[in-house]
Amino acid sequence: EVRSLIGAGRKNLIINGGFDVWQRGTSQAAAGMGSADRWSGNALTAMSKQYDNTIGNILRCTTEGNSNQHLLRTDVELYEAGSTYPFIVGKQYTVSFKAKSSVTMSIDCRYRVGSQGSGAVFFTSASIGGNGIWEDYSFTFTVPANSDAARNCMQLYIRQDSDTLVVDIDIAQVQLELGSVATDFEHRSYGEELALCQRYCVAWQSNGNPLGTGGAISTSGARSALGFGNAHNTSNPVTWLELPVVLRNAPTLTVSAVGDFQFDRGWAGLATYTNMSIQALRSSYKTIALIGSTTGLNNGDAGVLDFNKTTAYLILDAEL
């Protein structure tokens, strides 16, 4: 318990527990992962970034009125599938957070294979909240063995208890740490928190900032370079994006619209894309090759992958 008493640094196993990083945008109007990094919503009509003068950044979720549905989920990656590390079997861990809600909630934990499949719940809290004011909560549980060799994460759920009301619920400063005592929330620097999040998602946006100011890499001009490459043939340019950190896994690609990108060959002209995808053959978890479709190229033409609209964005997602 010495760690708990001294509040040692780098103790929080939750990434973005302070809701500082929002690469995909600062709000979403549907379930899934579309705003706060590392957090997924369910049974919600909205999730959004808010600010409280006494606490800092908070996540607000608006329920859709379904009972017994999880509102929020975050995953703590295990170092190897089937293991428990960074958790130690038989040791006590404490989850703590601040919440403001007019309805009661509960939390539970389980091992799962990303967001898929079932995993037995090994910890469930009693009902909490419902007073409509900011309150501090903490719960301690003992980590069991991971009985499934495929399970690659521990998931923490925050749930709405059997309530059909449509309400706003505010959550802040979520922490999961070794020990039986909840210590003060660990405030990591924004740069460090962003880098931790970028293992699971990296987003670029044009200078119109369509994703907001929550951490997406913004270009300084409407046609700033994303990556460099050449024409593989007369219609397929291949460009490489250098990532700020090593991704967890091979990513999926989401773009604003494929026509928002172009292959810029300088004096040879611009070629707008009609299709774009990740070329796994030439990619790694640190450098991603994007192959596009267009017309009018010469085999071997050197060029740059540009945005061609101020509303353009590109997201690489390697979430669990």
Summary of the structure (lengths in Angstrom):
residues: 320
radius of gyration: 21.8
end to end distance: 31.0
largest distance: 67.1
contacts: 1078
relative contact order: 0.17
helix: 7%
strand: 42%
